[in-house]
Amino acid sequence: MVKKILQAVGFGVFCAILILFVAPQVNNKLNFNQNTKIVSYHHAVKIAAPAVVNIYNQSFDLASDNNGLQVSSLGSGVIMTSSGYILTNRHVIDNADQIIVALQSGTIYEATLVGSDILTDLAVLSIDAENLPTIPQNPHRPYQIGDVVLAIGNPFNLGQSITQGIVSATERNALSEGGRQNFIQIDASINKGNSGGALINTAGELIGINTLSLGKNASDIAEGLNFAIPISLANKVMTKIIRDGRVIRGYFGVGTELFYSAKQLGVGDRGVVVTSVSENGPAARAGVKTNDVILQIGDIEAETPRQIMGAIADMKPDTNVKVLVLRQGKEILLNVTIGEFPEIK
C-alpha cells in the first residue's frame, strides 16, 4: 500500500516538473504563431472598394406608395473617371425610369444614362460629381489563368461584399451574341446585385466588369461558372458611348459566329475561313464567298477569328479596304466597303 502511494506521489511530481519545463515552450510557440504573417487582400480591397457603387433601377408603379416608384432591379457599378462616368451592365439599368447611384461614402446621386450596348451588355452612366475615387488599371500586367481575383459588388442589397476566386479561363464567348464579349471566366461568386461590379487582382487593379453567372437556378447543376468583361474591351466600349452615345461598329457581313481559323479546319497554316456570307452585305457585294480563307484585311494579317472580328468592329463605316482571300489555292484581292453593324433591339 505504501509502495503504491509512493508511486502515485512520484508520478505526480514527475508531471509537475514536466509541466514546468514544457509549458513555457508551448507558450513560446503560441506567441510565435500569433506573429506569423497571414495572407490578406485587405490592401487591394482598400484601393478598389471606394470606387464600386450600388445601383438601383427604379420604375414607375401607380400602385406603389413610394411616389409611384419601386426598385425593379439592383446591381453595382464602377466609377471610371473622377468626373462622374460609371460603367455597369446594361441589364442592370434596362427599362429604368430612374437610376439611383449610392457611393460607399453614403452619398446618393440620380444618374443619367449616357448610352448602352446590347452586344457587350455594358452601359455608361453619369453623375454630377467631382474628385471621385477610381480604381487603378495596369495594361502591362495581363491577367492569366490561375490568377487570384476578387469580385466586389452589392449582392442581394446586403451592402458591399467581396468574393475571392481564380481566373478559370479566358476569351470565353460562347454566351455572347455575336461573340463580342470575350469573357474572363472566374469561380469567384457573382450573385444578384454583383452585376456591373469590379473584378480586381490582388494588387487592387481593375481587370474586368462582373456580368453574369451560371448554375444559380434550382434546375442547374453548374457551380462556379461566373464571368466578367475584360476592362480593355469595357474601356473601348465606354469611350465610344461617351463620344457617340452608342457603339458604332464596322460590319463585314459574314457569319461571325461561324468563323474558323484555317488551322482548325486543316485548310492552311494561316487565315480565317468564311463559312457563311450575309446576303447583300459588304462582303457579298465585294465578291467574298463561302469557304474563302481571309488572309489579310487592309494591313492586318488574319490570325484568329476574334482578332479579325475586333479589327472589323474598329473600322469606321464606309471605309474602303482591300481584302486578300485564298480561294481554291489562288490568292484574290477584293475591294470591300465596310458597313455599319446593324443595331440589335
Secondary structure, 3 states (H helix, E strand, C coil): CHHHHHHHHHHHHHHHHHHHHHHHHHHHHHHHHHCCCCCCCHHHHHHHHHHEEEEEEEEECCCCCCCCEEEEEEEEEEECCCCCEEEEEHHHHCCCCEEEEECCCCCEEEEEEEEEECCCCEEEEECCCCCCCCCCCCCCCCCCCCCEEEEEECHHHCCCEEEEEEEEEEEECCCCCCCCCCEEEECCCCCCCCCCCEEEECCCCEEEEEEEEECCCCCCCCCCEEEEEEHHHHHHHHHHHHHHCCCCCEECCECHHHCEEHHHHCCCCCCEECCCECCCCHHHHHCCCCCCEEEEECCEECCCHHHHHHHHHCCCCCCEEEEEEEECCEEEEEEEECEECCCCC
